[in-house]
Amino acid sequence: MVREFSVVIEKDEDGYFVASVPSLRGCHTQAKSLYFLMKRVREAIELCLNAEETTSNEFIGVQRVAVNV
């Protein structure tokens, strides 16, 4: 069975790409390149699926918000 998951990808201050899967609590990984990040996130998803159930949340999107500090 093939399942699809939404993955949020960010780049941290050290230049690493960081991926997280909102529907799998604690499912995240990082890599120096997008190519390796996608390989690692597939592995992380498989591990998380074996460890716990997914939530019923539907991923809607990411919104950028500006605040004065």
N, C-alpha and C positions, 0 to 999 in steps of 0.2 A: 504494500500500500504506500502511495506517495502522499506526503502531507507538505503543505507550504506554510512558511512562517514569515512574518514581517521582521526585518532586522534593522535596528537603528545603528548607523555608523557615524562615528565622530573621530576627529584627529586631536590627540592631546598635545600638550606643550612640548613634549619631547619628540614629536613627529610620528608617534605610533598611531595606527588606526585601531579603534576600539569598537567592538560590536556587541550589542545586547539584543536579546529577544524578549520583548515586553510580555508575551504570553507564557513564557517559561521563567518562573521566579529564579533569580540567581544565575541565569544562563548568559554568560558573557565571555569574551576572549579578546586578545589583542595580537597585532602583528605589525611588522615594519612595512609591509606592502599589502595592497588590496587583494592581490592574488593569494597570498598565504592567509590573509584574514578570512577569505571565503572558505578555504579548505578547513581552517580551524573552527569556524562557526558551525559548519556542518557536523564536525566531530562533537562540538559542545552540545548541539541540539540533540544528537543521538544519545549522548550521555545523560542529558537532562530528561529526556523522554523515558529512559530506563529507570530514573530515580524518582520522578514525581509526575503527577498529572498536570495537564495544562489548565489554565484558567479559561473562563468563558468570555473574557474581554475581547472585543473586536478592535484591532488597531485602526485608528482614524487618521493620524498624521502627527506631524511635529510643527509647532508654531513658534516662531521667534518673537520674543517680547523684549522691549527696551524699557529700562528703568533708569532714573537719575540717581546716582549714588554720591 
